[in-house]
Amino acid sequence: MPMTSRERVLTAFAHEEPDRVPAWCGSSDEFWAKAKAALGLDDEPLRQFFGDDFRRVRATYAGPDFPITHERATYRTVFGIEREGLGYGQPIAHPLADASLDTIHAYPWPDPKWTDASGVRDAARAWNGEYAILGGDWSPFWHDAIDLMGMESLMTRMYEDPESVDAVLSHIVDYYYASSERVFEAAAAAIDIFFFGNDLGTQHGPLVGEFLYRRFLEPHLERMADLGHRYGLKVMMHCCGGVAELVPMFIDAGIDAIHAVQPSCLGMDLRALKVRYGDKMVFNGAIDSHRVLIDGTPEYVRESTREVLEIMKPNGGYIAGASHDTILEETPVENVVAMFDAIREFGAYA
């Protein structure tokens, strides 16, 4: 008898084999609109057509309506960073690049009470236990630290003024921790997975080595993982790039799953990852978004998906999907259909 999506996902998280490999569909708004138009389907029918085993619930923002002040800005983060460009854009300025410790502490940090979780429980229960429910604040504390301090200043001050970096990261994570805590207090019983994201890799390896990771990032990842586990949730972190060297440290921090595994990056050999860490870490993704999904043909996508499944699916602990957090607009719809068809075709365990 087929499992529900929720049963399928939680079995994979237990490193056991479900009826088939769970499927994940993360999409950019642009691709989603294109796929809806091409396939003649609305949002929920499209998720079902692709076979997405997950649904996500979010709190709403209930804080002050801060005006955007820069003429080029298209977006403002909760930390007061105005950004320009496509999507979320790039920061226009880094207000804490040269800030003293006193200035950092005096910065107008956001209030977690701006997170309104009152509707999260009902939104999650509307799925009637059918799907694996993702919840919690996205919590990209590493990205926000870069926005506030600038990459060069942040990296330099890790060595020259570590207390300032500690202060910035602590203020950011305090906000996200309390924001997610509000969500879990209201709705943890209806949520399965705490999903948050911090990109720590590049095409050529991690942005930080073991020393800087252990010193500045691991304590905060441990704190976030402990929060999710305290409410009985699995913990999955989105982390792009070549982070193979950090995977055992993610495991040490209590992270249960990593999304979205990028095999095109240095060190991200799927066989090695599965052999070394497959019994401790759930891998989500691994079907190459660029050379396969964007540049390939449907036939090539089908064969590549089959090859990934052969490597990653044994003994559970794998969720199949694209190796990018969101499928990009330039991805052919027929290739994405071919990927999800292949997941169904080759992902069965019996």
N, C-alpha and C positions, 0 to 999 in steps of 0.2 A: 504493500500500500504506500503511495507517495507520501512523503513528509510535507508538512507545511513549510513555508519559507523560514519561519522562525525556528522550527525544529532542525531544519537543514543547516542553518547558520550556526546554531548553538552546538550541534554535533561536530561541525568542523572546528569550532573553537575548543572543543574538548579533545581535539586531535584524534577523533574517531571518524570513520567513514559513514557519511549520510547516504541517502539514496542516489544523489548526484552532487557534483561540485556546485556550491552556491555561486550565483552570478551577481555582479556589481555593475551598476550603470551610473557613473558620474558624468555629467554633461554641462558644457557651457550653455548659456542662454541662447547663443546664436545657433549652435548645432541643434539644440532641442527644438527651436522654432522651425529650422530647416527640415528636421525629421518628421515633425508633426505635419508639415505641409506636404512632404513627399509621400508619406504613408497614409494621410487622411485620418489621423488619429489624434484624440485629445490627450491631455497629460496622463491620467491614470491608465487608459487603454494602451498608451504607448509604453508605459512602464511594464505592464503585463505582457505586451507583445515581445518586449526584449527579455522578459523573464527575470527582472530585477527582484532580488530576494530581500531588499532593504527598503525602509521608509524612514524619513527623518522628520523630527519635530523640533521646533525652535521657540524660544522665548521671544518676546517683543521688546523693543526699546521704549522705555517710558521716562526718559530723562529730558533735560532741557533741549529746546530747539535752537542749537547754536548756529548762528549765521556763518556762511562761507565768506571770507573776507578777501581772498586773493582773486583777482579777475580771471586767472587761468584755471583755478581750482574747479574740479568736477566732483570732488568727494571729500568728506572730512571724517577721520576716524574718531573713535570715542576718546582717544588720547590727545585730541586737538591737532592732529597732523592733517594739513590740507594737501591733497594730491591732484596731479594733473595727468592726462593721457588716457589711453584706452583702458577700459575696465576700471579697476581700482586705481590705476595710474601709478605714478611715482611721487615721493614726497617733494614738496617745493622747498622745504627748509627743515633743518634738524635743530630744534630749539635747545636741546641739552648737550650739544656737541662739546661745548667747552664749559659746561656748568659745574659749579662747585657742589660739594655735598649738601650744603645748606639750600642752595638753589634747587637741587633735585628734590629734596624733601618738601620744599615749599611749592613745587609745581602743582597746578590744579588737576590732580589725579581724579579719574572718574569714580563715581559712587556705585557700588554694586546694586543699590536699591533702584538704579535705573533699569535693571533687568526685571521685566514683568513676566513671571512664570505661571500666571494664573490660568492660562489656557492650554498649557502643555499637556497636562494629564488627559484632558478630554480629547485633544488632538491625537495623542498616542492610542488611546482606547478606541478611537474610531476605526482603527484597523482590525479590531476584534481578535487580536492575538495571531493573525495570519502571517505577519511579516516581522523580521528583526528590526527593532526600533532603535535608531541612533538619536542621541540627545546630548545636551551639555553645550557650553560655550565653545566656539571654535578655538579660542585661546592661543593665537599665534604670537606668543610672548617674545620669541626671538626676532620676528619680523618687526614688532613694535619697538623693540630696543634699537634695531637698526634705523627705523624711522626717526626715533627721538634723538639718537646720538650720531647717526651716520656710520656707515660700515668702517671707514678708516679710523674714526675716532673711537668707536667701540672696540675694535681690535687692539688699537694702541693702548687704550686705557685698561684693557684686561691685564696688561703687563705693568704699566706705569702707575695706574690709579685703580686697582681692583675694587676698592670700597665703593667707588662711584658706580661701577658696573653692577656690583651687588645691590646697591640701592635702587637703581633703575629697574633691574629684573625683579626685585622683590616687590616693588610697588605695582608693576604690571601683573605679576602672578597673583598677588594678593587680590587684585580686582577680579581676574578670571576665576580664581578659586572660589571666591565668594559668589560670583555670578552663577557658576555651575552648581554650587551648593544650593542656591535658591531654587534652581531647576530640579535638582534631585530631591530636595525636601518636599517639593510639590508633586513630583511625578515619577520618582525612581521606580516605583512598583510597576509602571507601565513602560519603562525603558529597558533595553537590553544591553546597549553598548554606549559607553562614553567615547565620543569621537572628537578628537581635536587635532590641530595641525601645526607643524613647524618644519620648514624646509631647511635641512642641515647639510645638504649635499650639492655638488656640482656634477657636471658630466665627467669630471676627472677625479672625484673623490670627495671626502668630507670638507666642509668649510673650516672645521676645527679638528685638531688632533685630540688624542686621549687626555692629555693634561688639561687643556682648556675645557673640554667637555666635562670631565669629572669635576673640575673646580667650579664652573659657572652654570652648567646646564643640568647635569644629572640631579642635583638636589631638587630642582623645580619639576623635572619630569617625575621623579619619585613622589613628590607631593601630589601632583595631578593624578598619577596612577593610584596612589593610596586613597585619594578622594573617591574615585570611581569604585574601587574595590570595597570601600567602606559601605557603599550603598548596594553592594551585590552585583555590580555591573562589570562586564568585560571592558577592557580599555584598548582602544585602537588609535594609533597616531598616524596621521598623514605625514610623510617625510619623503620628498623628492630627492633624486640624485644618487650618486655613488656613495652609499653609506654602509657598505658591507662591514667595514672596520668597526662601526658603531653598533651593529646589531647585537653582539653579546652584551654590550653595555645597556642597550635598550631593555634587554631581558633582565639584567640586574636591577634596572629601575622599576620593573614591574609592568612594563608594557606587554600586553598580550598579543597584539597584532600590529603589523606595519602595512601601510597603504601609501603609494601604489608602486610596487616593485618595478624598477626601470632596468631591464636587462641590457640596454644600450649604454649604460654608464660603466665606468671603470670599476672592476671588482664585483659587479652584480651578476655573477655567473649563477644561473638558476640551479644547476645540479649541485654546486658547492653550497649554496645557501640552504637547499633542501636537506642535504646530508648533514651539514653542521648544526643547523638550528631548527629543522623542521618539526622536531618533537617538542620544542619550547616556544616557538614563535609562529603565529599564523601569518601567512603571506597573502596579501590581497593585491591583485593586479597581474603584472608580469607579461601581458600580451602587448607587444611593442606598439606604442601609439604613433610613432613617426614612420619608420621604415616599413612597417606592416600595415597599420590601419590607414595612414594617410597616403603612402606611396604605392601600396600593394593593390592587387586585384582581389576580387572576392575568393577566387580559388586559392590564391596565396595566403589570404587571411585564414581560410578554413584549414589549410595544412599547417600553418604556423601555430594556430590555436591548438590543433591536435598535438603538436610536438610539445607545447608548453604544458598541456594537461598530462601528458605521459610522464613528464618530469615531476610536476608539482602535486598531482592529486593523490598518490599513494599515502595511506594512513591518515587521511584527513588533513586538517590544518592548512587548507588552501581555499581561497575565494577567487574566482576567475573574473577578470575584467581588464580594462585598458591600463597601460602603465603610466598614465597621466591622471591627475586628479579630476580633470574635466575633459571630455572628448571635445576637441576643437572644431570650429565651424568648417574648416577646410577638409575635414574628414568626410569621405564619401559615405552617404547613408547606406548604400548597398554593402559596404565593407563592414559597417557596424552590425547590420543584419546578419551577415555571414559569420561574424564572430560569435554572436549570441546563438545562432543556429548550431555552430560547431560545439559550443559549450554544452548545449543540450545533447548533441549527438555523441560526443566523445567523453562527456563528463560523468556518465552513469557508472556506478560502482558494481552493479549486478546485471 
